[in-house]
Amino acid sequence: MNWHLDVHPAEERKEILSAVERLGPWYHSFNLADWLKIEGIHDGDSVLASLDRLGFPRDFSGKTVLDAGCNAGYYSFVAKRRGAERVLGVELDPHYVRQAQHLSNLLGLDGQFINDDAHNVDASLGTFDIVICTGLMYHIPDPTNVLSKLAAVCTDTILIESEFLLDPALTSMGRFIEGAYMGDPTNWWIYGPQCLEGMVRAAGFGSAEFRGFYYEPHSEKSPEGIPRGGRGFLIGKKH
Ligand SMILES: C[S@@+](CC[C@H](N)C(=O)[O-])C[C@H]1O[C@@H](n2cnc3c(N)ncnc32)[C@H](O)[C@@H]1O
């Protein structure tokens, strides 16, 4: 994504660079300009290229968008850049909310970012044509609850990027993780593609379609000895 951050005075650039440093560490990487690269763990640009191939909307014109578990706002900003009218990011960790708010101002993108738990999403936030839910579903201990809350505020489409079980024989299953997965104790679930489709429909969406994997580490195991999941994309539609 080219963010076109155009700042010329050296003094201003210095201030921006020191604010980025102060707001770290970052999970989201941003290539904001040749003089301003935010180095995180998550390379949104390469994931977005894969999601675009799997049906992530290239046009958000006039849409209202909720980005659940938005982190520093990468996908919120993509939606805005692609024409969204309103974008609200909900993020559990205040450290990331500060990053998202800062970048929103810096890029002049007018996103709204709040510090809250996706389990608390309700109509007081408004309704949204599109809900973005990337990298969140496996961090949620109570996923059917959260999906129902997201369905209640979504009028059209939910975009879910997640870890998925790779074994086709397990497609209708979900794996509950007790302890850590990939060194992270906040990982709770890995879903089979058909399992998550069913959960999305049960939560109140009229249809759900797994669009495919973009990362498939077959036969690898996590450091905890659990078979590695793949990364894939699923789109749910209200009607
Ligand atoms: C793997 S990151 C994904 C970030 C971003 N959506 C993306 O795809 O790059 C998961 C994010 O969800 C946030 N998160 C975890 N549990 C949450 C919850 N219950 N409510 C809101 N955000 C949550 C984490 O703090 C983290 O920023």
The ligand as a Gaussian input file, in Angstrom:
#p B3LYP/6-31G(d) Opt

LIG

0 1
 C       -2.992000     -10.964000      15.464000
 S       -3.432000      -9.317000      15.824000
 C       -4.314000      -8.895000      14.326000
 C       -4.371000      -7.422000      14.096000
 C       -5.056000      -6.990000      12.798000
 N       -6.469000      -7.220000      12.813000
 C       -4.425000      -7.682000      11.624000
 O       -5.033000      -8.549000      11.013000
 O       -3.273000      -7.367000      11.329000
 C       -4.775000      -9.465000      16.978000
 C       -5.232000      -8.154000      17.546000
 O       -6.469000      -8.351000      18.216000
 C       -6.405000      -7.702000      19.473000
 N       -7.364000      -8.408000      20.346000
 C       -7.213000      -9.620000      20.959000
 N       -8.313000      -9.934000      21.647000
 C       -9.185000      -8.917000      21.471000
 C      -10.508000      -8.664000      21.935000
 N      -11.127000      -9.506000      22.735000
 N      -11.112000      -7.511000      21.563000
 C      -10.469000      -6.609000      20.750000
 N       -9.219000      -6.800000      20.287000
 C       -8.582000      -7.938000      20.632000
 C       -4.964000      -7.840000      19.885000
 O       -4.603000      -6.895000      20.881000
 C       -4.256000      -7.601000      18.571000
 O       -4.044000      -6.239000      18.316000

